[in-house]
Amino acid sequence: MLRENGVSYYCNLASPFVLDKEALKYIDYDLDVKVFPDGERRLLDTDEYEQHRAKWHYSAETDLF
């Protein structure tokens, strides 16, 4: 993201993708990371992650992100 104070980065955390005859497929793990121009990092959507982790039974390894 280009802003007056510099460039920020927005990263979506997801599984590795699989490409088959239908589409490019992956699992979106709900969490996002935003990195600001000063280097500050912010983890976003943790509430959504917690809800979906319980509902969809994310593996324990997913918490290592």
mmCIF file of the N, C-alpha and C atoms, coordinates in Angstrom:
data_MODEL
# 
_entry.id   MODEL 
# 
loop_
_atom_site.group_PDB 
_atom_site.id 
_atom_site.type_symbol 
_atom_site.label_atom_id 
_atom_site.label_alt_id 
_atom_site.label_comp_id 
_atom_site.label_asym_id 
_atom_site.label_entity_id 
_atom_site.label_seq_id 
_atom_site.pdbx_PDB_ins_code 
_atom_site.Cartn_x 
_atom_site.Cartn_y 
_atom_site.Cartn_z 
_atom_site.occupancy 
_atom_site.B_iso_or_equiv 
_atom_site.pdbx_formal_charge 
_atom_site.auth_seq_id 
_atom_site.auth_comp_id 
_atom_site.auth_asym_id 
_atom_site.auth_atom_id 
_atom_site.pdbx_PDB_model_num 
ATOM 1   N N  . MET A 1 1  ? 0.840   -1.162  0.000   1.00 0.00 ? 1  MET A N  1 
ATOM 2   C CA . MET A 1 1  ? 0.000   0.000   0.000   1.00 0.00 ? 1  MET A CA 1 
ATOM 3   C C  . MET A 1 1  ? 0.890   1.231   0.000   1.00 0.00 ? 1  MET A C  1 
ATOM 4   N N  . LEU A 1 2  ? 0.683   2.094   -0.936  1.00 0.00 ? 2  LEU A N  1 
ATOM 5   C CA . LEU A 1 2  ? 1.450   3.327   -1.023  1.00 0.00 ? 2  LEU A CA 1 
ATOM 6   C C  . LEU A 1 2  ? 0.737   4.422   -0.240  1.00 0.00 ? 2  LEU A C  1 
ATOM 7   N N  . ARG A 1 3  ? 1.460   4.994   0.696   1.00 0.00 ? 3  ARG A N  1 
ATOM 8   C CA . ARG A 1 3  ? 0.916   6.081   1.514   1.00 0.00 ? 3  ARG A CA 1 
ATOM 9   C C  . ARG A 1 3  ? 1.914   7.236   1.507   1.00 0.00 ? 3  ARG A C  1 
ATOM 10  N N  . GLU A 1 4  ? 1.483   8.388   1.984   1.00 0.00 ? 4  GLU A N  1 
ATOM 11  C CA . GLU A 1 4  ? 2.372   9.549   2.031   1.00 0.00 ? 4  GLU A CA 1 
ATOM 12  C C  . GLU A 1 4  ? 3.588   9.301   2.913   1.00 0.00 ? 4  GLU A C  1 
ATOM 13  N N  . ASN A 1 5  ? 3.432   8.515   3.970   1.00 0.00 ? 5  ASN A N  1 
ATOM 14  C CA . ASN A 1 5  ? 4.536   8.256   4.891   1.00 0.00 ? 5  ASN A CA 1 
ATOM 15  C C  . ASN A 1 5  ? 5.370   7.039   4.499   1.00 0.00 ? 5  ASN A C  1 
ATOM 16  N N  . GLY A 1 6  ? 5.111   6.430   3.347   1.00 0.00 ? 6  GLY A N  1 
ATOM 17  C CA . GLY A 1 6  ? 5.901   5.294   2.881   1.00 0.00 ? 6  GLY A CA 1 
ATOM 18  C C  . GLY A 1 6  ? 5.036   4.136   2.417   1.00 0.00 ? 6  GLY A C  1 
ATOM 19  N N  . VAL A 1 7  ? 5.684   3.004   2.257   1.00 0.00 ? 7  VAL A N  1 
ATOM 20  C CA . VAL A 1 7  ? 5.020   1.805   1.751   1.00 0.00 ? 7  VAL A CA 1 
ATOM 21  C C  . VAL A 1 7  ? 4.685   0.883   2.918   1.00 0.00 ? 7  VAL A C  1 
ATOM 22  N N  . SER A 1 8  ? 3.446   0.402   2.950   1.00 0.00 ? 8  SER A N  1 
ATOM 23  C CA . SER A 1 8  ? 3.027   -0.616  3.907   1.00 0.00 ? 8  SER A CA 1 
ATOM 24  C C  . SER A 1 8  ? 2.775   -1.902  3.138   1.00 0.00 ? 8  SER A C  1 
ATOM 25  N N  . TYR A 1 9  ? 2.978   -3.028  3.812   1.00 0.00 ? 9  TYR A N  1 
ATOM 26  C CA . TYR A 1 9  ? 2.748   -4.330  3.187   1.00 0.00 ? 9  TYR A CA 1 
ATOM 27  C C  . TYR A 1 9  ? 1.618   -5.038  3.915   1.00 0.00 ? 9  TYR A C  1 
ATOM 28  N N  . TYR A 1 10 ? 0.791   -5.733  3.158   1.00 0.00 ? 10 TYR A N  1 
ATOM 29  C CA . TYR A 1 10 ? -0.340  -6.481  3.695   1.00 0.00 ? 10 TYR A CA 1 
ATOM 30  C C  . TYR A 1 10 ? -0.189  -7.909  3.202   1.00 0.00 ? 10 TYR A C  1 
ATOM 31  N N  . CYS A 1 11 ? -0.109  -8.851  4.136   1.00 0.00 ? 11 CYS A N  1 
ATOM 32  C CA . CYS A 1 11 ? 0.133   -10.245 3.778   1.00 0.00 ? 11 CYS A CA 1 
ATOM 33  C C  . CYS A 1 11 ? -1.001  -11.122 4.292   1.00 0.00 ? 11 CYS A C  1 
ATOM 34  N N  . ASN A 1 12 ? -1.567  -11.905 3.413   1.00 0.00 ? 12 ASN A N  1 
ATOM 35  C CA . ASN A 1 12 ? -2.619  -12.855 3.732   1.00 0.00 ? 12 ASN A CA 1 
ATOM 36  C C  . ASN A 1 12 ? -1.963  -14.207 4.035   1.00 0.00 ? 12 ASN A C  1 
ATOM 37  N N  . LEU A 1 13 ? -2.256  -14.798 5.189   1.00 0.00 ? 13 LEU A N  1 
ATOM 38  C CA . LEU A 1 13 ? -1.693  -16.102 5.529   1.00 0.00 ? 13 LEU A CA 1 
ATOM 39  C C  . LEU A 1 13 ? -2.610  -17.202 5.022   1.00 0.00 ? 13 LEU A C  1 
ATOM 40  N N  . ALA A 1 14 ? -2.040  -18.110 4.229   1.00 0.00 ? 14 ALA A N  1 
ATOM 41  C CA . ALA A 1 14 ? -2.832  -19.167 3.601   1.00 0.00 ? 14 ALA A CA 1 
ATOM 42  C C  . ALA A 1 14 ? -1.976  -20.414 3.415   1.00 0.00 ? 14 ALA A C  1 
ATOM 43  N N  . SER A 1 15 ? -2.647  -21.520 3.153   1.00 0.00 ? 15 SER A N  1 
ATOM 44  C CA . SER A 1 15 ? -1.956  -22.781 2.875   1.00 0.00 ? 15 SER A CA 1 
ATOM 45  C C  . SER A 1 15 ? -1.260  -22.699 1.520   1.00 0.00 ? 15 SER A C  1 
ATOM 46  N N  . PRO A 1 16 ? -0.349  -23.632 1.259   1.00 0.00 ? 16 PRO A N  1 
ATOM 47  C CA . PRO A 1 16 ? 0.183   -23.731 -0.107  1.00 0.00 ? 16 PRO A CA 1 
ATOM 48  C C  . PRO A 1 16 ? -0.970  -24.020 -1.070  1.00 0.00 ? 16 PRO A C  1 
ATOM 49  N N  . PHE A 1 17 ? -0.834  -23.558 -2.278  1.00 0.00 ? 17 PHE A N  1 
ATOM 50  C CA . PHE A 1 17 ? -1.915  -23.739 -3.249  1.00 0.00 ? 17 PHE A CA 1 
ATOM 51  C C  . PHE A 1 17 ? -1.820  -25.086 -3.957  1.00 0.00 ? 17 PHE A C  1 
ATOM 52  N N  . VAL A 1 18 ? -2.954  -25.510 -4.494  1.00 0.00 ? 18 VAL A N  1 
ATOM 53  C CA . VAL A 1 18 ? -3.049  -26.693 -5.348  1.00 0.00 ? 18 VAL A CA 1 
ATOM 54  C C  . VAL A 1 18 ? -3.698  -26.232 -6.644  1.00 0.00 ? 18 VAL A C  1 
ATOM 55  N N  . LEU A 1 19 ? -3.097  -26.589 -7.750  1.00 0.00 ? 19 LEU A N  1 
ATOM 56  C CA . LEU A 1 19 ? -3.658  -26.245 -9.050  1.00 0.00 ? 19 LEU A CA 1 
ATOM 57  C C  . LEU A 1 19 ? -4.180  -27.520 -9.690  1.00 0.00 ? 19 LEU A C  1 
ATOM 58  N N  . ASP A 1 20 ? -5.479  -27.543 -9.974  1.00 0.00 ? 20 ASP A N  1 
ATOM 59  C CA . ASP A 1 20 ? -6.043  -28.694 -10.673 1.00 0.00 ? 20 ASP A CA 1 
ATOM 60  C C  . ASP A 1 20 ? -6.782  -28.202 -11.915 1.00 0.00 ? 20 ASP A C  1 
ATOM 61  N N  . LYS A 1 21 ? -7.547  -29.071 -12.529 1.00 0.00 ? 21 LYS A N  1 
ATOM 62  C CA . LYS A 1 21 ? -8.235  -28.703 -13.774 1.00 0.00 ? 21 LYS A CA 1 
ATOM 63  C C  . LYS A 1 21 ? -9.313  -27.644 -13.561 1.00 0.00 ? 21 LYS A C  1 
ATOM 64  N N  . GLU A 1 22 ? -9.802  -27.531 -12.332 1.00 0.00 ? 22 GLU A N  1 
ATOM 65  C CA . GLU A 1 22 ? -10.888 -26.591 -12.046 1.00 0.00 ? 22 GLU A CA 1 
ATOM 66  C C  . GLU A 1 22 ? -10.401 -25.194 -11.688 1.00 0.00 ? 22 GLU A C  1 
ATOM 67  N N  . ALA A 1 23 ? -9.381  -25.136 -10.818 1.00 0.00 ? 23 ALA A N  1 
ATOM 68  C CA . ALA A 1 23 ? -8.995  -23.825 -10.291 1.00 0.00 ? 23 ALA A CA 1 
ATOM 69  C C  . ALA A 1 23 ? -7.715  -23.915 -9.470  1.00 0.00 ? 23 ALA A C  1 
ATOM 70  N N  . LEU A 1 24 ? -7.237  -22.776 -9.075  1.00 0.00 ? 24 LEU A N  1 
ATOM 71  C CA . LEU A 1 24 ? -6.167  -22.653 -8.094  1.00 0.00 ? 24 LEU A CA 1 
ATOM 72  C C  . LEU A 1 24 ? -6.855  -22.670 -6.731  1.00 0.00 ? 24 LEU A C  1 
ATOM 73  N N  . LYS A 1 25 ? -6.475  -23.608 -5.852  1.00 0.00 ? 25 LYS A N  1 
ATOM 74  C CA . LYS A 1 25 ? -7.178  -23.767 -4.580  1.00 0.00 ? 25 LYS A CA 1 
ATOM 75  C C  . LYS A 1 25 ? -6.206  -23.634 -3.415  1.00 0.00 ? 25 LYS A C  1 
ATOM 76  N N  . TYR A 1 26 ? -6.697  -23.032 -2.336  1.00 0.00 ? 26 TYR A N  1 
ATOM 77  C CA . TYR A 1 26 ? -5.913  -22.893 -1.113  1.00 0.00 ? 26 TYR A CA 1 
ATOM 78  C C  . TYR A 1 26 ? -6.864  -22.643 0.044   1.00 0.00 ? 26 TYR A C  1 
ATOM 79  N N  . ILE A 1 27 ? -6.337  -22.761 1.266   1.00 0.00 ? 27 ILE A N  1 
ATOM 80  C CA . ILE A 1 27 ? -7.115  -22.461 2.463   1.00 0.00 ? 27 ILE A CA 1 
ATOM 81  C C  . ILE A 1 27 ? -6.632  -21.126 3.010   1.00 0.00 ? 27 ILE A C  1 
ATOM 82  N N  . ASP A 1 28 ? -7.541  -20.197 3.164   1.00 0.00 ? 28 ASP A N  1 
ATOM 83  C CA . ASP A 1 28 ? -7.230  -18.902 3.774   1.00 0.00 ? 28 ASP A CA 1 
ATOM 84  C C  . ASP A 1 28 ? -7.341  -19.086 5.284   1.00 0.00 ? 28 ASP A C  1 
ATOM 85  N N  . TYR A 1 29 ? -6.245  -18.875 6.011   1.00 0.00 ? 29 TYR A N  1 
ATOM 86  C CA . TYR A 1 29 ? -6.256  -19.080 7.458   1.00 0.00 ? 29 TYR A CA 1 
ATOM 87  C C  . TYR A 1 29 ? -6.732  -17.856 8.231   1.00 0.00 ? 29 TYR A C  1 
ATOM 88  N N  . ASP A 1 30 ? -7.370  -16.930 7.573   1.00 0.00 ? 30 ASP A N  1 
ATOM 89  C CA . ASP A 1 30 ? -8.023  -15.780 8.195   1.00 0.00 ? 30 ASP A CA 1 
ATOM 90  C C  . ASP A 1 30 ? -7.053  -14.706 8.683   1.00 0.00 ? 30 ASP A C  1 
ATOM 91  N N  . LEU A 1 31 ? -5.889  -15.088 9.150   1.00 0.00 ? 31 LEU A N  1 
ATOM 92  C CA . LEU A 1 31 ? -4.954  -14.114 9.696   1.00 0.00 ? 31 LEU A CA 1 
ATOM 93  C C  . LEU A 1 31 ? -4.269  -13.318 8.593   1.00 0.00 ? 31 LEU A C  1 
ATOM 94  N N  . ASP A 1 32 ? -4.043  -12.066 8.885   1.00 0.00 ? 32 ASP A N  1 
ATOM 95  C CA . ASP A 1 32 ? -3.325  -11.184 7.976   1.00 0.00 ? 32 ASP A CA 1 
ATOM 96  C C  . ASP A 1 32 ? -2.286  -10.430 8.791   1.00 0.00 ? 32 ASP A C  1 
ATOM 97  N N  . VAL A 1 33 ? -1.214  -10.042 8.144   1.00 0.00 ? 33 VAL A N  1 
ATOM 98  C CA . VAL A 1 33 ? -0.167  -9.257  8.786   1.00 0.00 ? 33 VAL A CA 1 
ATOM 99  C C  . VAL A 1 33 ? 0.004   -7.974  7.989   1.00 0.00 ? 33 VAL A C  1 
ATOM 100 N N  . LYS A 1 34 ? 0.037   -6.858  8.701   1.00 0.00 ? 34 LYS A N  1 
ATOM 101 C CA . LYS A 1 34 ? 0.318   -5.578  8.055   1.00 0.00 ? 34 LYS A CA 1 
ATOM 102 C C  . LYS A 1 34 ? 1.639   -5.069  8.601   1.00 0.00 ? 34 LYS A C  1 
ATOM 103 N N  . VAL A 1 35 ? 2.532   -4.682  7.702   1.00 0.00 ? 35 VAL A N  1 
ATOM 104 C CA . VAL A 1 35 ? 3.830   -4.124  8.080   1.00 0.00 ? 35 VAL A CA 1 
ATOM 105 C C  . VAL A 1 35 ? 3.845   -2.667  7.641   1.00 0.00 ? 35 VAL A C  1 
ATOM 106 N N  . PHE A 1 36 ? 4.085   -1.786  8.591   1.00 0.00 ? 36 PHE A N  1 
ATOM 107 C CA . PHE A 1 36 ? 4.056   -0.349  8.350   1.00 0.00 ? 36 PHE A CA 1 
ATOM 108 C C  . PHE A 1 36 ? 5.437   0.162   7.935   1.00 0.00 ? 36 PHE A C  1 
ATOM 109 N N  . PRO A 1 37 ? 5.506   1.364   7.367   1.00 0.00 ? 37 PRO A N  1 
ATOM 110 C CA . PRO A 1 37 ? 6.790   1.908   6.899   1.00 0.00 ? 37 PRO A CA 1 
ATOM 111 C C  . PRO A 1 37 ? 7.874   1.961   7.980   1.00 0.00 ? 37 PRO A C  1 
ATOM 112 N N  . ASP A 1 38 ? 7.480   2.132   9.243   1.00 0.00 ? 38 ASP A N  1 
ATOM 113 C CA . ASP A 1 38 ? 8.470   2.195   10.324  1.00 0.00 ? 38 ASP A CA 1 
ATOM 114 C C  . ASP A 1 38 ? 8.886   0.812   10.827  1.00 0.00 ? 38 ASP A C  1 
ATOM 115 N N  . GLY A 1 39 ? 8.354   -0.260  10.209  1.00 0.00 ? 39 GLY A N  1 
ATOM 116 C CA . GLY A 1 39 ? 8.700   -1.623  10.595  1.00 0.00 ? 39 GLY A CA 1 
ATOM 117 C C  . GLY A 1 39 ? 7.737   -2.255  11.579  1.00 0.00 ? 39 GLY A C  1 
ATOM 118 N N  . GLU A 1 40 ? 6.818   -1.462  12.122  1.00 0.00 ? 40 GLU A N  1 
ATOM 119 C CA . GLU A 1 40 ? 5.821   -2.031  13.034  1.00 0.00 ? 40 GLU A CA 1 
ATOM 120 C C  . GLU A 1 40 ? 5.020   -3.097  12.294  1.00 0.00 ? 40 GLU A C  1 
ATOM 121 N N  . ARG A 1 41 ? 4.784   -4.223  12.984  1.00 0.00 ? 41 ARG A N  1 
ATOM 122 C CA . ARG A 1 41 ? 3.976   -5.308  12.416  1.00 0.00 ? 41 ARG A CA 1 
ATOM 123 C C  . ARG A 1 41 ? 2.735   -5.491  13.262  1.00 0.00 ? 41 ARG A C  1 
ATOM 124 N N  . ARG A 1 42 ? 1.620   -5.693  12.586  1.00 0.00 ? 42 ARG A N  1 
ATOM 125 C CA . ARG A 1 42 ? 0.356   -5.873  13.292  1.00 0.00 ? 42 ARG A CA 1 
ATOM 126 C C  . ARG A 1 42 ? -0.349  -7.104  12.742  1.00 0.00 ? 42 ARG A C  1 
ATOM 127 N N  . LEU A 1 43 ? -0.730  -8.019  13.651  1.00 0.00 ? 43 LEU A N  1 
ATOM 128 C CA . LEU A 1 43 ? -1.488  -9.212  13.288  1.00 0.00 ? 43 LEU A CA 1 
ATOM 129 C C  . LEU A 1 43 ? -2.966  -8.848  13.298  1.00 0.00 ? 43 LEU A C  1 
ATOM 130 N N  . LEU A 1 44 ? -3.648  -9.104  12.190  1.00 0.00 ? 44 LEU A N  1 
ATOM 131 C CA . LEU A 1 44 ? -5.046  -8.705  12.026  1.00 0.00 ? 44 LEU A CA 1 
ATOM 132 C C  . LEU A 1 44 ? -5.975  -9.919  11.994  1.00 0.00 ? 44 LEU A C  1 
ATOM 133 N N  . ASP A 1 45 ? -7.202  -9.707  12.331  1.00 0.00 ? 45 ASP A N  1 
ATOM 134 C CA . ASP A 1 45 ? -8.283  -10.700 12.218  1.00 0.00 ? 45 ASP A CA 1 
ATOM 135 C C  . ASP A 1 45 ? -8.111  -11.907 13.137  1.00 0.00 ? 45 ASP A C  1 
ATOM 136 N N  . THR A 1 46 ? -7.521  -11.702 14.308  1.00 0.00 ? 46 THR A N  1 
ATOM 137 C CA . THR A 1 46 ? -7.328  -12.818 15.238  1.00 0.00 ? 46 THR A CA 1 
ATOM 138 C C  . THR A 1 46 ? -8.657  -13.367 15.751  1.00 0.00 ? 46 THR A C  1 
ATOM 139 N N  . ASP A 1 47 ? -9.654  -12.499 15.898  1.00 0.00 ? 47 ASP A N  1 
ATOM 140 C CA . ASP A 1 47 ? -10.964 -12.970 16.360  1.00 0.00 ? 47 ASP A CA 1 
ATOM 141 C C  . ASP A 1 47 ? -11.603 -13.900 15.335  1.00 0.00 ? 47 ASP A C  1 
ATOM 142 N N  . GLU A 1 48 ? -11.497 -13.549 14.078  1.00 0.00 ? 48 GLU A N  1 
ATOM 143 C CA . GLU A 1 48 ? -12.028 -14.393 12.997  1.00 0.00 ? 48 GLU A CA 1 
ATOM 144 C C  . GLU A 1 48 ? -11.276 -15.726 12.949  1.00 0.00 ? 48 GLU A C  1 
ATOM 145 N N  . TYR A 1 49 ? -9.967  -15.673 13.135  1.00 0.00 ? 49 TYR A N  1 
ATOM 146 C CA . TYR A 1 49 ? -9.156  -16.891 13.149  1.00 0.00 ? 49 TYR A CA 1 
ATOM 147 C C  . TYR A 1 49 ? -9.616  -17.829 14.265  1.00 0.00 ? 49 TYR A C  1 
ATOM 148 N N  . GLU A 1 50 ? -9.797  -17.302 15.469  1.00 0.00 ? 50 GLU A N  1 
ATOM 149 C CA . GLU A 1 50 ? -10.204 -18.136 16.606  1.00 0.00 ? 50 GLU A CA 1 
ATOM 150 C C  . GLU A 1 50 ? -11.559 -18.795 16.358  1.00 0.00 ? 50 GLU A C  1 
ATOM 151 N N  . GLN A 1 51 ? -12.491 -18.059 15.808  1.00 0.00 ? 51 GLN A N  1 
ATOM 152 C CA . GLN A 1 51 ? -13.811 -18.621 15.504  1.00 0.00 ? 51 GLN A CA 1 
ATOM 153 C C  . GLN A 1 51 ? -13.708 -19.744 14.476  1.00 0.00 ? 51 GLN A C  1 
ATOM 154 N N  . HIS A 1 52 ? -12.984 -19.498 13.413  1.00 0.00 ? 52 HIS A N  1 
ATOM 155 C CA . HIS A 1 52 ? -12.876 -20.490 12.341  1.00 0.00 ? 52 HIS A CA 1 
ATOM 156 C C  . HIS A 1 52 ? -11.996 -21.676 12.740  1.00 0.00 ? 52 HIS A C  1 
ATOM 157 N N  . ARG A 1 53 ? -11.001 -21.431 13.584  1.00 0.00 ? 53 ARG A N  1 
ATOM 158 C CA . ARG A 1 53 ? -10.147 -22.531 14.055  1.00 0.00 ? 53 ARG A CA 1 
ATOM 159 C C  . ARG A 1 53 ? -10.993 -23.570 14.775  1.00 0.00 ? 53 ARG A C  1 
ATOM 160 N N  . ALA A 1 54 ? -11.912 -23.104 15.616  1.00 0.00 ? 54 ALA A N  1 
ATOM 161 C CA . ALA A 1 54 ? -12.790 -24.033 16.335  1.00 0.00 ? 54 ALA A CA 1 
ATOM 162 C C  . ALA A 1 54 ? -13.806 -24.682 15.390  1.00 0.00 ? 54 ALA A C  1 
ATOM 163 N N  . LYS A 1 55 ? -14.380 -23.889 14.512  1.00 0.00 ? 55 LYS A N  1 
ATOM 164 C CA . LYS A 1 55 ? -15.420 -24.387 13.614  1.00 0.00 ? 55 LYS A CA 1 
ATOM 165 C C  . LYS A 1 55 ? -14.884 -25.378 12.586  1.00 0.00 ? 55 LYS A C  1 
ATOM 166 N N  . TRP A 1 56 ? -13.720 -25.088 12.009  1.00 0.00 ? 56 TRP A N  1 
ATOM 167 C CA . TRP A 1 56 ? -13.178 -25.899 10.914  1.00 0.00 ? 56 TRP A CA 1 
ATOM 168 C C  . TRP A 1 56 ? -12.050 -26.829 11.361  1.00 0.00 ? 56 TRP A C  1 
ATOM 169 N N  . HIS A 1 57 ? -11.741 -26.846 12.675  1.00 0.00 ? 57 HIS A N  1 
ATOM 170 C CA . HIS A 1 57 ? -10.749 -27.772 13.245  1.00 0.00 ? 57 HIS A CA 1 
ATOM 171 C C  . HIS A 1 57 ? -9.367  -27.610 12.603  1.00 0.00 ? 57 HIS A C  1 
ATOM 172 N N  . TYR A 1 58 ? -8.866  -26.382 12.601  1.00 0.00 ? 58 TYR A N  1 
ATOM 173 C CA . TYR A 1 58 ? -7.509  -26.152 12.096  1.00 0.00 ? 58 TYR A CA 1 
ATOM 174 C C  . TYR A 1 58 ? -6.531  -27.011 12.894  1.00 0.00 ? 58 TYR A C  1 
ATOM 175 N N  . SER A 1 59 ? -5.493  -27.463 12.244  1.00 0.00 ? 59 SER A N  1 
ATOM 176 C CA . SER A 1 59 ? -4.501  -28.302 12.919  1.00 0.00 ? 59 SER A CA 1 
ATOM 177 C C  . SER A 1 59 ? -3.690  -27.477 13.918  1.00 0.00 ? 59 SER A C  1 
ATOM 178 N N  . ALA A 1 60 ? -3.064  -28.169 14.877  1.00 0.00 ? 60 ALA A N  1 
ATOM 179 C CA . ALA A 1 60 ? -2.232  -27.493 15.875  1.00 0.00 ? 60 ALA A CA 1 
ATOM 180 C C  . ALA A 1 60 ? -1.064  -26.760 15.218  1.00 0.00 ? 60 ALA A C  1 
ATOM 181 N N  . GLU A 1 61 ? -0.575  -27.286 14.104  1.00 0.00 ? 61 GLU A N  1 
ATOM 182 C CA . GLU A 1 61 ? 0.537   -26.646 13.394  1.00 0.00 ? 61 GLU A CA 1 
ATOM 183 C C  . GLU A 1 61 ? 0.168   -25.251 12.898  1.00 0.00 ? 61 GLU A C  1 
ATOM 184 N N  . THR A 1 62 ? -1.101  -25.034 12.644  1.00 0.00 ? 62 THR A N  1 
ATOM 185 C CA . THR A 1 62 ? -1.554  -23.727 12.166  1.00 0.00 ? 62 THR A CA 1 
ATOM 186 C C  . THR A 1 62 ? -1.269  -22.645 13.199  1.00 0.00 ? 62 THR A C  1 
ATOM 187 N N  . ASP A 1 63 ? -1.321  -22.983 14.474  1.00 0.00 ? 63 ASP A N  1 
ATOM 188 C CA . ASP A 1 63 ? -1.049  -22.003 15.529  1.00 0.00 ? 63 ASP A CA 1 
ATOM 189 C C  . ASP A 1 63 ? 0.408   -21.552 15.549  1.00 0.00 ? 63 ASP A C  1 
ATOM 190 N N  . LEU A 1 64 ? 1.276   -22.257 14.863  1.00 0.00 ? 64 LEU A N  1 
ATOM 191 C CA . LEU A 1 64 ? 2.692   -21.886 14.849  1.00 0.00 ? 64 LEU A CA 1 
ATOM 192 C C  . LEU A 1 64 ? 2.973   -20.664 13.990  1.00 0.00 ? 64 LEU A C  1 
ATOM 193 N N  . PHE A 1 65 ? 1.996   -20.245 13.187  1.00 0.00 ? 65 PHE A N  1 
ATOM 194 C CA . PHE A 1 65 ? 2.177   -19.047 12.370  1.00 0.00 ? 65 PHE A CA 1 
ATOM 195 C C  . PHE A 1 65 ? 2.490   -17.888 13.259  1.00 0.00 ? 65 PHE A C  1 
# 
